[in-house]
């Protein structure tokens, strides 16, 4: 598919860091939920197949420095180093890394900013996410709608039953989606979510993590900051979508 009609972007949303075993023969995974590492490994090593199956032109491996075991390795970088050589050779510069994102909402908008930096003025015509747990579809749809992303495709890799503790997975996701809906905070801007992002980050530069992106996409972050201060403001939500469209999805000269 020619990218002249617009880039179709697949975002791989990581759950931790994947690395080849030092002795060879397989992978090891560092995550918040080690009991599910086998599922995470399968997702991380197979997600790239969606590029060909669903007609994506660009692949973004998303995820920041979240693991104390490997603080200098971002989740996104860890995925790319484990991609098949044939895929790397075929995609080349169409494989990108977002090393900044610390939650699902950031996975989407920070990854697309990384794509925008590589595309110049080529529009982003479609966006998909590859997520380990299919149950997370609703939260990503809320995020995509808040950013004005159309069309948007969710790709869930594993069923609830594949989790070591399906009941905990279900309850945790239902709790988060309910909170997002009731608060209207579909981009996880509240203080609780900021504290969770900070606790996940294993580098010393948290305050500077988004400094470059703020300079590059000033209208979007200004609108985001205003919405953070007044989360129920309908006009503010509209400004976020418009700024994201104009600076990220479909920029103009």
Backbone as CSV, one residue per row, in Angstrom:
resi,resn,N_x,N_y,N_z,CA_x,CA_y,CA_z,C_x,C_y,C_z
1,UNK,0.845,-1.200,0.000,0.000,0.000,0.000,0.878,1.248,0.000
2,UNK,0.582,2.187,-0.861,1.383,3.412,-0.943,1.052,4.349,0.206
3,UNK,2.084,4.933,0.804,1.833,5.869,1.886,1.416,7.233,1.363
4,UNK,1.369,7.403,0.007,0.938,8.681,-0.537,-0.507,8.965,-0.187
5,UNK,-1.284,7.923,0.080,-2.673,8.087,0.475,-2.809,8.285,1.974
6,UNK,-1.706,8.280,2.664,-1.717,8.431,4.109,-1.121,7.215,4.781
7,UNK,-0.523,7.440,5.918,0.100,6.350,6.670,-0.930,5.645,7.536
8,UNK,-0.868,4.332,7.539,-1.710,3.499,8.404,-0.797,2.945,9.498
9,UNK,-1.040,3.349,10.716,-0.090,3.133,11.807,-0.605,2.084,12.792
10,UNK,0.229,1.086,13.077,-0.066,0.117,14.132,0.830,0.413,15.330
11,UNK,0.215,0.593,16.488,0.942,0.841,17.739,0.941,-0.436,18.570
12,UNK,2.111,-0.953,18.846,2.239,-2.105,19.749,2.370,-1.578,21.172
13,UNK,1.416,-1.921,22.023,1.404,-1.446,23.410,2.023,-2.507,24.314
14,UNK,3.178,-2.207,24.871,3.933,-3.181,25.649,3.383,-3.325,27.063
15,UNK,3.742,-4.436,27.686,3.367,-4.710,29.082,4.597,-4.818,29.967
16,UNK,5.774,-4.554,29.400,7.023,-4.698,30.131,8.160,-4.793,29.134
17,UNK,9.302,-5.287,29.572,10.482,-5.395,28.713,10.746,-6.839,28.324
18,UNK,10.929,-7.050,27.024,11.274,-8.370,26.518,12.718,-8.348,26.034
19,UNK,13.466,-9.405,26.368,14.865,-9.494,25.941,15.196,-10.937,25.590
20,UNK,16.063,-11.128,24.568,16.531,-12.485,24.278,17.313,-13.023,25.475
21,UNK,17.164,-14.283,25.766,17.935,-14.882,26.849,19.419,-14.864,26.503
22,UNK,20.270,-14.536,27.466,21.715,-14.423,27.184,22.302,-15.682,26.566
23,UNK,21.788,-16.827,26.992,22.341,-18.082,26.489,21.715,-18.495,25.163
24,UNK,20.756,-17.723,24.675,20.085,-18.049,23.425,18.907,-18.969,23.639
25,UNK,18.046,-19.042,22.629,16.909,-19.945,22.704,15.753,-19.408,23.513
26,UNK,15.097,-18.389,23.026,13.914,-17.882,23.693,14.086,-16.480,24.257
27,UNK,13.064,-16.059,24.983,13.030,-14.701,25.518,12.678,-14.723,26.991
28,UNK,13.007,-13.624,27.662,12.563,-13.432,29.030,11.870,-12.075,29.115
29,UNK,10.951,-11.961,30.054,10.118,-10.769,30.132,10.117,-10.251,31.558
30,UNK,10.243,-8.934,31.703,10.133,-8.285,33.007,8.864,-7.454,32.990
31,UNK,7.979,-7.696,33.956,6.694,-7.006,33.923,6.148,-6.820,35.334
32,UNK,5.048,-6.091,35.388,4.362,-5.853,36.664,3.647,-7.099,37.154
33,UNK,3.300,-7.993,36.217,2.571,-9.218,36.549,3.317,-10.422,35.981
34,UNK,4.375,-10.883,36.656,5.218,-11.963,36.124,4.473,-13.254,35.799
35,UNK,3.361,-13.513,36.486,2.622,-14.745,36.227,2.079,-14.793,34.801
36,UNK,1.968,-13.631,34.164,1.448,-13.571,32.797,2.546,-13.376,31.753
37,UNK,3.784,-13.537,32.143,4.886,-13.231,31.226,4.869,-14.078,29.953
38,UNK,4.417,-15.313,30.041,4.386,-16.164,28.841,3.448,-15.582,27.795
39,UNK,2.327,-15.018,28.235,1.383,-14.391,27.309,1.988,-13.121,26.735
40,UNK,2.645,-12.339,27.583,3.266,-11.097,27.128,4.331,-11.372,26.074
41,UNK,5.106,-12.430,26.253,6.141,-12.777,25.282,5.507,-13.117,23.939
42,UNK,4.445,-13.906,23.955,3.785,-14.257,22.691,3.257,-13.011,21.994
43,UNK,2.666,-12.100,22.773,2.154,-10.863,22.180,3.298,-10.039,21.587
44,UNK,4.371,-9.859,22.339,5.480,-9.019,21.886,6.171,-9.572,20.650
45,UNK,6.200,-10.897,20.503,6.923,-11.494,19.387,6.037,-11.804,18.182
46,UNK,4.728,-11.604,18.306,3.813,-11.891,17.198,3.017,-10.679,16.726
47,UNK,3.030,-9.613,17.496,2.216,-8.444,17.168,2.538,-7.873,15.791
48,UNK,3.804,-7.932,15.391,4.222,-7.340,14.121,3.487,-7.946,12.932
49,UNK,2.965,-9.169,13.065,2.284,-9.836,11.953,1.042,-9.081,11.496
50,UNK,0.485,-8.282,12.394,-0.706,-7.506,12.044,-0.421,-6.474,10.959
51,UNK,0.832,-6.074,10.822,1.184,-5.086,9.804,0.787,-5.602,8.427
52,UNK,1.197,-6.803,8.117,0.870,-7.376,6.806,-0.596,-7.803,6.748
53,UNK,-1.087,-8.409,7.811,-2.454,-8.929,7.791,-3.499,-7.822,7.652
54,UNK,-3.226,-6.650,8.228,-4.228,-5.579,8.248,-3.838,-4.361,7.419
55,UNK,-2.766,-4.456,6.659,-2.421,-3.388,5.731,-1.842,-2.138,6.354
56,UNK,-1.122,-2.272,7.470,-0.489,-1.105,8.069,0.815,-0.785,7.342
57,UNK,1.151,0.494,7.320,2.384,0.926,6.663,3.498,1.216,7.663
58,UNK,3.139,1.483,8.919,4.116,1.846,9.939,3.829,1.074,11.226
59,UNK,4.891,0.742,11.948,4.797,-0.014,13.200,5.519,0.778,14.285
60,UNK,4.820,1.057,15.378,5.423,1.769,16.506,5.433,0.861,17.722
61,UNK,6.605,0.645,18.276,6.739,-0.095,19.528,6.738,0.922,20.665
62,UNK,5.713,0.855,21.526,5.516,1.892,22.539,5.795,1.372,23.943
63,UNK,6.351,2.241,24.749,6.562,1.903,26.151,7.851,2.503,26.681
64,UNK,7.789,3.040,27.874,8.918,3.757,28.445,9.777,2.861,29.333
65,UNK,10.581,3.486,30.178,11.537,2.794,31.045,10.831,2.433,32.353
66,UNK,10.220,1.259,32.386,9.342,0.888,33.504,9.888,-0.206,34.401
67,UNK,10.995,-0.830,34.036,11.443,-2.014,34.754,12.740,-1.764,35.513
68,UNK,12.691,-1.974,36.828,13.872,-1.758,37.662,15.026,-2.678,37.249
69,UNK,14.702,-3.847,36.747,15.728,-4.801,36.331,16.540,-4.268,35.148
70,UNK,15.880,-3.498,34.263,16.542,-2.950,33.075,16.155,-1.481,32.929
71,UNK,16.590,-0.620,33.850,16.118,0.767,33.853,16.507,1.566,32.621
72,UNK,17.590,1.186,31.940,18.041,1.937,30.772,17.415,1.450,29.467
73,UNK,16.614,0.393,29.547,15.978,-0.171,28.355,14.488,0.130,28.382
74,UNK,14.005,0.834,27.386,12.572,1.113,27.338,11.826,-0.106,26.790
75,UNK,10.550,-0.172,27.110,9.723,-1.259,26.601,9.707,-1.255,25.072
76,UNK,9.577,-0.057,24.484,9.549,0.023,23.034,10.832,-0.471,22.397
77,UNK,11.969,-0.062,22.928,13.261,-0.511,22.399,13.414,-2.017,22.526
78,UNK,12.911,-2.563,23.630,13.054,-4.000,23.848,12.282,-4.801,22.816
79,UNK,11.125,-4.300,22.405,10.338,-4.999,21.389,11.066,-4.989,20.051
80,UNK,11.576,-3.834,19.663,12.227,-3.718,18.355,13.441,-4.633,18.244
81,UNK,14.215,-4.774,19.331,15.405,-5.618,19.242,15.055,-7.106,19.128
82,UNK,13.787,-7.444,19.323,13.362,-8.841,19.215,12.535,-9.114,17.965
83,UNK,12.374,-8.116,17.094,11.630,-8.326,15.856,12.450,-9.168,14.873
84,UNK,11.796,-9.962,14.044,12.524,-10.775,13.056,13.329,-9.905,12.091
85,UNK,14.474,-10.394,11.698,15.335,-9.626,10.804,14.656,-9.333,9.475
86,UNK,13.848,-10.276,8.999,13.160,-10.067,7.721,12.178,-8.904,7.817
87,UNK,11.504,-8.769,8.954,10.565,-7.662,9.156,11.323,-6.344,9.257
88,UNK,12.420,-6.345,9.988,13.237,-5.144,10.118,13.748,-4.687,8.746
89,UNK,14.190,-5.633,7.938,14.725,-5.294,6.626,13.637,-4.756,5.704
90,UNK,12.452,-5.326,5.795,11.347,-4.893,4.938,10.823,-3.518,5.331
91,UNK,10.662,-3.285,6.637,10.050,-2.039,7.109,11.045,-0.883,7.202
92,UNK,12.258,-1.179,7.630,13.319,-0.181,7.774,12.841,1.021,8.587
93,UNK,12.826,2.195,7.969,12.504,3.419,8.715,11.028,3.530,9.070
94,UNK,10.244,2.570,8.659,8.818,2.586,9.016,8.554,1.876,10.349
95,UNK,9.623,1.424,10.994,9.546,0.943,12.381,10.031,2.070,13.280
96,UNK,9.204,2.451,14.229,9.517,3.573,15.111,9.376,3.151,16.565
97,UNK,9.996,3.921,17.434,9.956,3.633,18.872,9.401,4.840,19.608
98,UNK,8.467,4.594,20.484,8.037,5.608,21.445,8.549,5.157,22.803
99,UNK,9.562,5.832,23.321,10.150,5.439,24.609,9.619,6.289,25.766
100,UNK,8.614,7.124,25.484,8.135,8.045,26.502,6.868,7.586,27.216
101,UNK,6.032,6.776,26.588,4.679,6.535,27.103,4.665,5.609,28.310
102,UNK,3.813,5.976,29.269,3.731,5.257,30.543,2.345,4.725,30.855
103,UNK,1.379,4.921,29.967,0.059,4.311,30.157,-0.634,4.228,28.803
104,UNK,-1.860,3.725,28.798,-2.545,3.450,27.535,-2.815,4.711,26.726
105,UNK,-3.227,5.799,27.376,-3.503,7.025,26.637,-2.222,7.571,26.003
106,UNK,-1.142,7.588,26.762,0.132,8.058,26.217,0.633,7.143,25.108
107,UNK,0.369,5.844,25.207,0.742,4.924,24.129,0.227,5.437,22.795
108,UNK,-0.986,5.969,22.807,-1.607,6.405,21.556,-1.050,7.741,21.094
109,UNK,-1.181,8.793,21.906,-0.811,10.101,21.357,0.694,10.315,21.259
110,UNK,1.498,9.748,22.163,2.939,9.916,22.033,3.507,9.077,20.884
111,UNK,2.938,7.906,20.654,3.383,7.093,19.514,3.096,7.799,18.201
112,UNK,1.924,8.397,18.088,1.580,9.083,16.843,2.421,10.342,16.646
113,UNK,2.869,10.938,17.732,3.801,12.064,17.604,5.146,11.586,17.061
114,UNK,5.584,10.410,17.491,6.824,9.846,16.951,6.688,9.593,15.454
115,UNK,5.521,9.111,15.045,5.264,8.888,13.621,5.261,10.218,12.866
116,UNK,4.603,11.204,13.439,4.552,12.508,12.769,5.938,13.069,12.527
117,UNK,6.837,12.910,13.463,8.203,13.407,13.293,8.883,12.746,12.093
118,UNK,8.504,11.513,11.801,9.122,10.789,10.695,8.430,11.036,9.356
119,UNK,7.157,11.431,9.392,6.359,11.510,8.170,6.447,12.839,7.435
120,UNK,6.858,13.886,8.122,6.729,15.194,7.496,5.269,15.584,7.449
121,UNK,4.745,15.882,6.251,3.352,16.313,6.128,2.417,15.214,5.629
122,UNK,2.910,13.988,5.471,2.042,12.883,5.061,0.981,12.662,6.138
123,UNK,-0.291,12.674,5.792,-1.328,12.491,6.819,-1.352,11.072,7.372
124,UNK,-1.824,10.953,8.589,-2.079,9.638,9.191,-3.537,9.312,8.912
125,UNK,-3.773,8.296,8.098,-5.125,8.011,7.623,-5.857,6.972,8.455
126,UNK,-5.137,6.163,9.222,-5.773,5.151,10.053,-4.807,4.751,11.164
127,UNK,-5.379,4.369,12.300,-4.578,3.998,13.468,-5.131,2.713,14.060
128,UNK,-4.238,1.812,14.417,-4.618,0.601,15.136,-3.711,0.422,16.326
129,UNK,-4.195,-0.286,17.335,-3.354,-0.650,18.470,-3.380,-2.160,18.642
130,UNK,-2.234,-2.710,18.973,-2.122,-4.124,19.316,-1.892,-4.210,20.812
131,UNK,-2.856,-4.779,21.519,-2.854,-4.804,22.987,-2.939,-6.248,23.449
132,UNK,-2.220,-6.580,24.490,-2.195,-7.973,24.940,-3.582,-8.480,25.298
133,UNK,-4.302,-7.720,26.132,-5.593,-8.211,26.636,-6.753,-7.589,25.869
134,UNK,-7.580,-8.434,25.285,-8.720,-7.963,24.500,-9.704,-7.154,25.340
135,UNK,-9.719,-7.413,26.631,-10.656,-6.733,27.515,-10.387,-5.223,27.592
136,UNK,-9.231,-4.781,27.136,-8.891,-3.360,27.233,-9.435,-2.526,26.067
137,UNK,-10.247,-3.133,25.242,-10.739,-2.443,24.059,-11.469,-1.143,24.401
138,UNK,-12.349,-1.171,25.386,-13.157,0.006,25.685,-12.297,1.207,26.074
139,UNK,-11.263,1.006,26.889,-10.436,2.151,27.313,-9.705,2.787,26.128
140,UNK,-9.240,1.945,25.189,-8.550,2.498,24.028,-9.523,3.196,23.083
141,UNK,-10.736,2.700,22.992,-11.738,3.379,22.163,-12.082,4.741,22.749
142,UNK,-12.151,4.849,24.065,-12.399,6.134,24.704,-11.263,7.114,24.405
143,UNK,-10.039,6.620,24.478,-8.882,7.463,24.190,-8.891,7.934,22.741
144,UNK,-9.137,7.005,21.816,-9.145,7.364,20.398,-10.220,8.412,20.105
145,UNK,-11.391,8.258,20.703,-12.471,9.219,20.494,-12.100,10.583,21.063
146,UNK,-11.449,10.599,22.231,-11.043,11.862,22.853,-10.024,12.601,22.005
147,UNK,-9.248,11.858,21.198,-8.243,12.462,20.326,-8.766,12.720,18.914
148,UNK,-9.971,12.259,18.643,-10.556,12.454,17.319,-9.969,11.553,16.253
149,UNK,-9.520,10.349,16.632,-8.889,9.431,15.680,-9.957,8.587,14.981
150,UNK,-10.003,8.709,13.645,-10.902,7.908,12.813,-10.194,7.629,11.494
151,UNK,-10.240,6.381,10.994,-10.729,5.190,11.674,-9.718,4.674,12.697
152,UNK,-10.231,3.919,13.652,-9.414,3.351,14.723,-9.744,1.879,14.856
153,UNK,-8.703,1.053,14.952,-8.902,-0.384,15.045,-8.193,-0.945,16.276
154,UNK,-8.911,-1.706,17.072,-8.335,-2.356,18.251,-8.051,-3.814,17.917
155,UNK,-6.839,-4.264,18.233,-6.455,-5.664,18.046,-6.105,-6.253,19.412
156,UNK,-6.990,-7.077,19.959,-6.724,-7.741,21.232,-6.089,-9.094,20.992
157,UNK,-5.011,-9.374,21.724,-4.245,-10.594,21.469,-4.756,-11.788,22.272
158,UNK,-5.029,-11.595,23.559,-5.335,-12.721,24.442,-6.701,-12.554,25.107
159,UNK,-7.285,-13.689,25.460,-8.571,-13.694,26.158,-8.345,-13.568,27.655
160,UNK,-9.421,-13.208,28.374,-9.343,-13.142,29.841,-8.853,-14.463,30.422
161,UNK,-9.328,-15.551,29.827,-9.017,-16.875,30.364,-7.541,-17.220,30.262
162,UNK,-6.803,-16.502,29.415,-5.370,-16.753,29.282,-4.559,-16.166,30.431
163,UNK,-5.177,-15.288,31.218,-4.467,-14.643,32.322,-4.328,-15.602,33.499
164,UNK,-3.282,-15.406,34.287,-3.082,-16.235,35.477,-4.214,-16.023,36.475
165,UNK,-4.753,-14.790,36.532,-5.861,-14.475,37.422,-6.912,-13.692,36.630
166,UNK,-7.766,-14.403,35.873,-8.752,-13.729,35.023,-9.697,-12.810,35.798
167,UNK,-10.069,-13.212,37.008,-11.001,-12.404,37.790,-10.383,-11.061,38.150
168,UNK,-9.116,-11.072,38.545,-8.444,-9.818,38.896,-8.287,-8.928,37.663
169,UNK,-7.975,-9.520,36.513,-7.853,-8.765,35.266,-9.173,-8.083,34.933
170,UNK,-10.264,-8.837,35.010,-11.591,-8.309,34.693,-11.985,-7.181,35.640
171,UNK,-11.831,-7.405,36.928,-12.229,-6.402,37.910,-11.382,-5.132,37.782
172,UNK,-10.082,-5.305,37.575,-9.216,-4.151,37.450,-9.559,-3.306,36.234
173,UNK,-9.845,-3.964,35.127,-10.177,-3.214,33.911,-11.552,-2.552,34.024
174,UNK,-12.506,-3.255,34.578,-13.839,-2.667,34.765,-13.764,-1.446,35.677
175,UNK,-12.933,-1.533,36.706,-12.785,-0.412,37.635,-12.196,0.803,36.924
176,UNK,-11.167,0.585,36.099,-10.540,1.716,35.421,-11.476,2.344,34.394
177,UNK,-12.157,1.527,33.598,-13.055,2.070,32.580,-14.205,2.828,33.228
178,UNK,-14.745,2.281,34.313,-15.819,2.977,35.024,-15.353,4.340,35.505
179,UNK,-14.152,4.395,36.043,-13.613,5.661,36.528,-13.394,6.638,35.383
180,UNK,-12.902,6.145,34.245,-12.699,7.010,33.089,-14.023,7.587,32.596
181,UNK,-15.056,6.751,32.550,-16.351,7.195,32.053,-17.013,8.165,33.025
182,UNK,-17.021,7.828,34.297,-17.702,8.669,35.285,-17.016,10.012,35.469
183,UNK,-15.697,10.041,35.343,-14.963,11.297,35.513,-14.847,12.088,34.217
184,UNK,-15.095,11.424,33.096,-14.899,12.051,31.794,-13.437,12.219,31.433
185,UNK,-12.562,11.580,32.187,-11.114,11.710,31.987,-10.630,10.579,31.086
186,UNK,-10.902,10.701,29.793,-10.587,9.626,28.862,-9.124,9.612,28.442
187,UNK,-8.372,10.656,28.811,-6.951,10.721,28.477,-6.068,10.577,29.712
188,UNK,-6.656,10.169,30.828,-5.923,9.893,32.068,-5.090,11.090,32.508
189,UNK,-5.765,12.224,32.641,-5.085,13.469,32.990,-5.079,13.745,34.490
190,UNK,-5.898,13.031,35.247,-6.052,13.309,36.669,-4.807,13.018,37.499
191,UNK,-4.831,13.531,38.716,-3.685,13.404,39.621,-3.336,11.944,39.893
192,UNK,-4.343,11.095,40.050,-4.099,9.673,40.316,-3.268,9.039,39.207
193,UNK,-3.618,9.357,37.967,-2.920,8.744,36.845,-1.515,9.307,36.705
194,UNK,-1.348,10.594,37.017,-0.007,11.185,36.974,0.906,10.528,38.008
195,UNK,0.372,10.242,39.172,1.165,9.572,40.200,1.545,8.163,39.766
196,UNK,0.635,7.479,39.092,0.952,6.132,38.603,2.046,6.181,37.536
197,UNK,1.968,7.164,36.653,3.020,7.291,35.637,4.382,7.538,36.288
198,UNK,4.389,8.442,37.252,5.641,8.757,37.931,6.222,7.522,38.629
199,UNK,5.371,6.728,39.255,5.841,5.541,39.980,6.389,4.473,39.043
200,UNK,5.946,4.465,37.802,6.395,3.469,36.833,7.754,3.804,36.219
201,UNK,8.113,5.069,36.252,9.290,5.536,35.509,10.566,5.238,36.281
202,UNK,11.547,4.617,35.626,12.770,4.204,36.310,14.015,4.971,35.847
203,UNK,13.812,6.143,35.269,14.925,7.040,35.014,14.768,8.269,35.903
204,UNK,15.797,9.073,35.981,15.782,10.221,36.893,15.223,11.486,36.265
205,UNK,14.841,11.422,34.988,14.476,12.635,34.260,12.972,12.749,34.028
206,UNK,12.163,12.354,35.003,10.708,12.367,34.774,10.207,13.752,34.382
207,UNK,10.680,14.794,35.033,10.190,16.145,34.754,10.548,16.594,33.336
208,UNK,11.581,15.999,32.738,11.992,16.383,31.385,11.517,15.394,30.323
209,UNK,10.795,14.377,30.738,10.397,13.295,29.826,9.659,13.810,28.602
210,UNK,8.786,14.768,28.762,7.966,15.254,27.651,8.384,16.633,27.151
211,UNK,9.528,17.125,27.600,9.942,18.485,27.252,10.038,18.686,25.741
212,UNK,10.675,17.757,25.035,10.831,17.911,23.588,9.490,17.849,22.882
213,UNK,8.630,16.920,23.293,7.316,16.803,22.657,6.471,18.056,22.896
214,UNK,6.606,18.660,24.059,5.859,19.892,24.337,6.300,21.032,23.412
215,UNK,7.572,21.085,23.113,8.052,22.116,22.184,7.583,21.843,20.762
216,UNK,7.522,20.575,20.394,7.183,20.198,19.022,5.688,20.272,18.731
217,UNK,4.864,20.054,19.765,3.406,20.040,19.585,2.755,20.960,20.631
218,UNK,3.056,22.248,20.566,2.639,23.167,21.636,1.135,23.332,21.785
219,UNK,0.411,23.368,20.667,-1.042,23.586,20.763,-1.727,22.415,21.443
220,UNK,-1.304,21.199,21.111,-1.926,20.027,21.725,-1.687,20.006,23.225
221,UNK,-0.456,20.201,23.650,-0.178,20.124,25.084,-0.798,21.286,25.848
222,UNK,-0.910,22.444,25.220,-1.596,23.555,25.876,-3.072,23.207,26.085
223,UNK,-3.687,22.615,25.071,-5.093,22.210,25.194,-5.246,21.100,26.225
224,UNK,-4.279,20.184,26.266,-4.319,19.087,27.225,-4.204,19.619,28.655
225,UNK,-3.309,20.573,28.872,-3.134,21.161,30.201,-4.400,21.893,30.645
226,UNK,-5.038,22.585,29.713,-6.265,23.300,30.051,-7.375,22.323,30.413
227,UNK,-7.448,21.206,29.692,-8.470,20.205,29.980,-8.199,19.525,31.314
228,UNK,-6.935,19.371,31.655,-6.572,18.790,32.946,-7.108,19.652,34.099
229,UNK,-7.065,20.951,33.910,-7.551,21.868,34.940,-9.067,21.912,35.004
230,UNK,-9.724,21.627,33.887,-11.191,21.678,33.834,-11.693,20.485,33.027
231,UNK,-11.652,19.269,33.594,-11.921,18.040,32.836,-13.322,17.940,32.242
232,UNK,-14.277,18.688,32.752,-15.634,18.596,32.219,-15.938,19.616,31.145
233,UNK,-14.946,20.347,30.697,-15.160,21.432,29.740,-15.307,20.875,28.321
234,UNK,-16.504,20.963,27.773,-16.759,20.425,26.431,-15.937,21.162,25.383
235,UNK,-15.868,22.473,25.509,-15.078,23.256,24.554,-13.603,22.892,24.642
236,UNK,-13.134,22.617,25.853,-11.744,22.217,26.031,-11.449,20.888,25.366
237,UNK,-12.386,19.947,25.462,-12.217,18.649,24.808,-12.175,18.813,23.295
238,UNK,-12.977,19.729,22.785,-12.976,20.003,21.346,-11.642,20.588,20.910
239,UNK,-11.073,21.471,21.730,-9.772,22.058,21.403,-8.677,21.001,21.368
240,UNK,-8.749,20.024,22.266,-7.770,18.934,22.258,-7.837,18.177,20.941
241,UNK,-9.033,17.814,20.507,-9.184,17.063,19.255,-8.699,17.878,18.051
242,UNK,-9.041,19.154,18.031,-8.634,19.995,16.904,-7.119,20.164,16.857
243,UNK,-6.513,20.406,18.011,-5.062,20.557,18.049,-4.367,19.264,17.646
244,UNK,-4.901,18.127,18.072,-4.284,16.850,17.718,-4.412,16.603,16.219
245,UNK,-5.548,16.939,15.667,-5.720,16.802,14.216,-4.723,17.683,13.462
246,UNK,-4.626,18.942,13.865,-3.823,19.908,13.110,-2.315,19.718,13.285
247,UNK,-1.905,19.213,14.443,-0.468,19.057,14.688,0.029,17.631,14.460
248,UNK,-0.852,16.645,14.596,-0.393,15.251,14.543,-1.024,14.455,13.398
249,UNK,-2.344,14.426,13.312,-2.985,13.563,12.337,-2.905,14.105,10.911
250,UNK,-3.221,15.382,10.732,-3.292,15.960,9.387,-2.701,17.374,9.385
251,UNK,-1.416,17.486,9.596,-0.801,18.830,9.629,-0.802,19.478,8.251
252,UNK,-0.825,20.789,8.270,-0.764,21.557,7.027,0.466,22.455,7.065
253,UNK,0.887,22.877,5.919,2.047,23.782,5.830,1.752,25.105,6.522
